[in-house]
Amino acid sequence: MKRNDDLLREMLFEFEADQSGVLHFRKFLSMPQEQIERNHHVSLLSDAGLVTKVSETGFRLTNMGHDYIEAIRSDTVWQKTKDGAAKVGGMTLGMMRDLAFAYLKQEASEKLGITF
C-alpha cells in the first residue's frame, strides 16, 4: 500500500479536532478498503512519532504531531511541501516534516521581518 500524504494530513487534523484526545482504530475480519488504509496510515503516523498508542486500539497526538500540524496547517505551506517532495522524486515523512518546518519558518520570517 502506498503512503498517502494527504490522508496523513487529514488524519492529523482529525486527531487534533477530537475532544477526547484519543482516536480508536479497530481491526475486523472484514473491513472496507478505506478502513484498512486508515489503519495502515495510523501505524505510519505512529512509526514517525506523530501519534502514540495509548491502548489496544487508541492513539493520541504527540508533541511532534502537534508541531507538524502547525507546520502544515497552511494550505500554502502544505502545497509547497508536496511540490518540493515531488521535485526531488519523493521524500521520507521525516524529510517532509523538516521541509514543512522550513517553509513555515520562511513564511514567519517574511511576515515578521526576523530570521529564525
N, C-alpha and C positions, 0 to 999 in steps of 0.2 A: 504494500500500500504506500502510495506517495504521500509525503508530508504536504499538507495544505496550509500555507502560512496565513491565509485569510481566515480559515477556520480557527486556527490557534488564536488569532487576534480576537475574533468573535467570542470564543470561549473565555478568554481572559476577561473581557467585558462582562460576560455572564457571571463569572466569579465575583467580580467587583460589585455588581448590582445586587447580588443575593444578600439579603439582610441577615441570614443565619451565619454567614461566613463559611459555610461548608456546602459543597455540591456533591451529590451522590451519583456514582456510576456503577450500575449493576450489570452483571453478565448473566444472560439467559441462554438456554439451549438454542432457542430460535429467536434471533433478533433481526430487525430491519438493518439493511446495509448502513443507513445513516447512523444508527446507534453503534454499530461495530466501528465505524470511522471515528465517532466521538470518543469512544472508549480508548481507541488507539491513540488519539491525539491528546487525551488527558495523560496518558502514560508518557508521551513525548514531553508535555509540559512538566511533568514530574522529573523525568530524566534531566531536563535542563535546569531544574531547581526553581522553576517559576511557580509551581504548586507543590504541596507536600501531602502525603497520605496521612490522615488522622484517624482513620478507622478502616474496617474491611472494605467499605465502599465509598468513604468520604474523603474529599480532598479540599484543601484551603489554599489561598494565595500565600506566597512567601513575601518577604520584604522585597526581594529581587523581582518578583512578579508584579508587585505594585509599582516599582520603579520602571519596569518595562512598559506597563500600561501607560504611565505618564509620558514616556518617550514616544509611544505610537498612538496616543490619543488623537493627535492632529492628523487629519486625513492627508495633509500636505507632507508631513514628516513620514507617514506610512508609505505614501506613494513614492517618495524619494528613496526610501529604504528598499522597497521592492524593485524599483528601477535600477538602483545600484547593484543589487544582487543579480539582476538579470544581465547587467553589463559585463559582469565577470563570469557569467555562466552558472551562477548559483552560489549560495553561501550556507555555512552551518547556521544553526539557530543562534549560537553564541556570537557569531560574526554579525548576524542581522541585528542582534541586540546592541552590539557595540556601534554599529553603523547608525542605528536609530538614535542612540545617545549622542553621537557626534552631530547628527543633523539637528537634534533638539538644542544642543549647546550652540551650534552655529546660529540657529533661529533666535535664541535668547541673547546671544552676543550682538546680533544686528538690532534687535529691539531695545536692548538696554544700554548699548554702547560700551560694554565691558567685555573683557576677554576671560574665558574660563580656563 
